[in-house]
Amino acid sequence: MFAIRLHKHFRQFSWVFVLVSLFGLVMVRRVSAHAYLVRSEPAANVVLDSAPTEIRLWFSETITDAFSGVRLLSAGGQGTDLSISIDPTDRTLMVVTLPELADDVYSLRWTAHSEADGHITEGLLVFGIGQGANLGTATAVETETAVPLPEVFLRWLIFGLYAGLVGSFAVTYLVLDPESQETAVAAAQQSARKRMLRLAWWCSLLAFLVGFTWVGWQAIALANNNNLPVLATSWQWLTQTRLGTYWWVSQFLLLIVVQNLSFIQRLPMPISGRSRLFTGILLLALLFVHALTSHAAALASHTALAVLADTFHLLAASFWIGGLLALVVGLLPLVRRHAEFKAMVKAGWGPFGKWALLSVGVLFATGIYSTGREVSSANAMLTTLYGRTLLFKIALVFLVGAIGVINSVLLHHNLAAKVARMLRKPEGWVPFSLQQLPRLFVIELCLGLVVLLLAGVITAAPTARITASSAADATPDLSQTVDDMVIKFNVTPNQAGQNVFSVRAISTRRPPPAEITRVILRLTYLDQDLGMTSVDMTNVEPDLYLLSGSQLNVPGMWQIDAVVRRRGIEDSVARFTWYVPKVEPEQPMIVSDKPWEPLLTFVAALLLIVGLGVICLQHPGTVHNNSHHNRAKDLTS
């Protein structure tokens, strides 16, 4: 019977899934989640001969200009707010217009507001003007605002209300089947349907109201960060940001859902398939819009697929945890008062278990895929807040699933007999009595709500796409133009001890006026007098010179002169100020830093294909015939 109903509803709703998928592929575009500074012009920790007129900052993701900004600080502590503009052709580029600057050391404090989820990153870019500028121990710093507890709570509340809304509506029309029950059980299920529809209505109304609280939180957070009035900030957020646009869409959808559910509650049961279909489309659209504000929308490649996976992940989680909430709130009080306790429990929770199993399969398939996209490696999973919280969430999901399996054993005689044989228990053995089911249902629901709380932490925290090792490899190139030579300099991995120095020297004149005969590095430690070290570099390919050595043997500020010597021409000398950070204890190689996205994507696809194959291979006629036998056996056991 389950396979017949599943097949029928799949046919009814399959085109809705196709519609949402096609809409996502067309509409989803890459946006940002946490914008990090990739490079700058001029580079960090460089001393310039003359004052620049602007500073260009490139970020890892697109940013909004409404709540991004910079403040220039001089060595004396005087601060000036500067105007910025976002390049319309490249929204990862922030252009800062500078006033006339005297020779000094300056710090540019920047704030970047992400377009996807509104998170803020901050950083400090240090540079000097004039050869007498002493950067001292100053260096570029990049920080990220901590994960705020109010945001975690609001995200958890939204997840919970969405789950209650989707789960209540789905259980009402996909799980409960009063027409197939005995008269007393059917009457109780009709009453449960009405209670679940009221729960869905309340969840949609509260989600609509919480939406305004979310605007208030965003406005307060941004106003505090930018020293702006809260009301003006809220209107700016609503009208000038991508998140504000999606907020309007979500609120509009919720308002329609509230009105539609209010109308449905006044109709006699059962309602028409068209009304159910219309509400289902609204709920799918609501989850899809929510996914557009998630980390998935910030991925650089296959963004539409990631957003769709996140949508169906939300759908599966909402059906599972929200369905538990609906059964506990809508059916459990009736079950406890009903004389036919056993029949009521099996008629309600029995069919839900099979739908929950399907939801768990979708949840794991989409979750594995999203993990591969959001977490770069096994080490990133174990060493970041995002990864550790995700591991805890996965462990909790397994625990909830284990309780669900116990419930299924208590509800299904055949399954209980198989488990008893596996555990070599006597016939008729069950882990708990049937009377313990209500308590197990409540425990399962509470743990499910904790899973949603962890989801709130994960969505509020930065992802684990960039590991510590990959960040260390991304030291920026410094570049200077001296005479007709463009000289680029880099040190990797930029730590006290062994490093690889690279210099690329390219003449802007064609043909070059003379051939390069030598490139020399002169290294001077600025924090104390250690003398000067002069080393020749090796020419490894045209214009590129390398040196491997331990000349940077202590952390701190260094002056590094790259001397390009050409036959018959005066030396071209580019002077760079370079900062070597203190050596931190190396993180042990816990598992592996190897990217695991291809593997997890393959596993997710395989799991999805196997699950669909199992469903399709079930013969409706056979299942239909067996279902009556199993139902009769269950009711008499």
Buried (B, 14 or more C-beta within 10 A) or exposed (E): BBBBBBBEBEEEBEEBBEEBBEBBEEEBEBBBBBBBBBEBEBBBBBBBEEBBEEBBBBBBBBBBBBBBBBBBBBBEEEEEEBEBEBEEEEBBBBBBEBEEBEBBBBBBBBBBBBBBBBBBBBBBBBBBBBEEBEBBEBBBEBEBBEBEEEBBBBBBBBBBBBBBBBBBBBBBBBBBBBEBBEEEBBBBBBBBBEBBBBBBBBBBBBBBEBBEBBBEBBBBBBBEBBEBEBEEBBBBBBEEBBBBBBBEBBBEBBBBBBEBBEEBBEEEEBBEEEBBBEBBBBBBBBBBBBBBBBBBBBBEEBBBBBBBBBBBBBBBBBBBBBBBBBBBBBBBBBBEEBEBBBBBBBBBBBBBBBBBBBBBBBBBBBBBBBBBBBBBBBBBBBBBBBBBBBBBBBEBBEBBBEBBBBBBBBBBBEBBBEBBEEEEBEEEBBBEEEEBBBEBBEBBBEBBBBBBBBBBBBBBBBBBBBBBBBEEEBBBEBBBEBBBBBBBBBBEEBBBBEBEBBBBBBBEEEEBEBEBEBBBBBBBBBEEEEEEBEEEBEBEEEBBBBBEBEBBBBBBBBBBBBBBBBEEBEEBBBBBBBBBEEEEEEEEEEBEBEBBBEEBBEBBEEBBEEBEEEBEEBEBEEBBEEBEEBBEEBBEE
